[in-house]
């Protein structure tokens, strides 16, 4: 009995050791597989990367061939600092050309051309063009008609030397290639953040939050507003308030604008910033972002999914981050006695999307160096949401 028991125990132990070894090996291979799995910067990139034949994708920034997709054109892949694929498309521009023209738009053109080539049929491609409000023409002929039935063939035809021109209108871009002396390929697409950057609101909010609050800002000096000279023709006089208004542009409604306000002293116009005119001064503080002011901003970032992190940042740093690429519009609404609420619409000049910043402060803080202002930041919002978010101002 004793001998049989020992034999069974030995066999059992041996089986357990084998199973343990097998489990360790499986875990090892699973870990290796996870390590080798490709990461992507967005869902769009992942979807596109999964369409590329296995073994085609290089592991570093590269221009590479994938003959199963296009015969004469190469593909391009770029990685970000996290080793995620951040760009993938048909190579159509050099890095230098992208920087000179418009990097996001050039990357979009390369990416969307790859997406369109990967469509399973011409009918699917035409549906995609219609759905995304895209237009493809070769020598004036729309895709799918007459002699223009293969996008791949047209892309293969566009070889150096080819002349390229990018035209921008308020709501769309038009890309034009001229090649083979007489041929012309025209691609028209909306000036849309969602389309061009290929990120949804959640991804866009997270990217902006990381860039704005995660890395710190170094743009205060670079984006200082140049000094301005105001002449009589620039302004209109408000007799009731005894101040001057320089009319700016409007956004959706007249009350949301980029007007600025001035006082006239000894024949010269000076930007208004005085306790006698709190609303106009508050507007000037945002629209002109004067270097003499150093207010502190406590921001609650209203992100996708009801995630709302809080950050402290100087007002000048916050505004200068958007200065080059956005137009500023503002409106005030008195929320209570001795306290002002300011709405700031930040409208992207190229890609037609907006952020909304609402700033509240006691009047005394507006005129105090290092005065504390409290803000809510709604990023990447649909333009039609402005009226609901600014309800109290609309009622007023």
C-alpha positions, 0 to 999 in steps of 0.5 A: 500500500505504501509503495503504490501510494508513493508511485501515484504521488510521483506520477501526480507530481510529474503531471503537475510539473509538466502542466506547469511547464506548459503553462509557463511556455504558453504565458511566455508566447502570449507575452511575446505576442502581446509585445509584438502586437502593433499599437495605433494612435487611434481607432481609425489607424488601427482599422486601416492598419488591419487592412494592410497585408501581414508582413508589409508594415515596417517597424519604424518610419518608412516609405515602403512597397506593398504591390498588392495595393498599388503597383507604382506608388509606395506606402508611408508609415509614421510612428509617434513617441509611444511607438504607435502608428500615427500615420499610414497612407499612400506616399504622395508628398515629401516631409519637406513638402508637407511642412511647407503646405499643410502637414495635417491635410497632406497626411489626410490626403495620403491616408484617405487615398489608401482608404479609398483604394482599399474599398472592395468595389467601385460601388463601395468607393462611390458610396464612401465619396458620397457619405464623406462628401468627397469629390474625385475628378480626372480631367473634369470627369467624376469618378465612376464615369467614362474613362475614370473607373480606377483610382489606383491607375490614376494614382499610379499615373501621378509620377514626378514631375507633377505639379501640386496645388492646395486651395482653401475655402472657408468650408472645403479644400481642393487638391490639384495635381497636374501631370503628363503635361495635360492631365489633371486630378482634382480631389475636393473634401470638407474642411472638417476636423473629424475627417482630416484628423481621423479621430473621434471626439473622445480621442480629440479631447484626450489629445488636446488635454494631454497637449494643453495640460500635460506637457506645459506651454512654451508659447507665451513669448512666441505669440505675444500680440504685436503692438497696434496703432488705432486711427479714427477710421478704425473705431466708432464712438459710443456717446452713452459710455464715452468709449470707442469700439473697434468692430470685429467679426461675429460668430453665429450671432451679433452678440458673440464677436471680436469687438475691442474697446478703447479710451482716447487720451491726449489724442491717442487710443489706448486699450480699455482696461479700467474698473469703470468698464468691467465688461469691456475690459473683460472682453479686451483681456480675452480678445487682445490677451495683453502682455501686462496681465498675469491672471491665473485660470482654474480650468475644468475640462469637460471631456467626452464621457463626463470626464472633467479633470481640473487644472491651473494654468496662466490665462496668457499661456492658455490663450496663446496656445490657440492664438495662431490657429484659432479666431477668438469671439467673446460675449459677457453675461452678468451672472450676479452682482459684482461678478461677470461671466464671459463666453469665449468661442475658439474657432479653428481657422482651417478645420472649422471646429470650435471650443467653448470656454466659459470664464467667471470671476468677481469683478475685483479679480479681473483688475488684480495682478495674479487675479484668479479666474474660474473656467469650464472648457468644452472642447471639440463641440458641434457648432450647433451646441453653442446656443444650448451651452450659452442659454442664459446669454441667448435669453438675455 
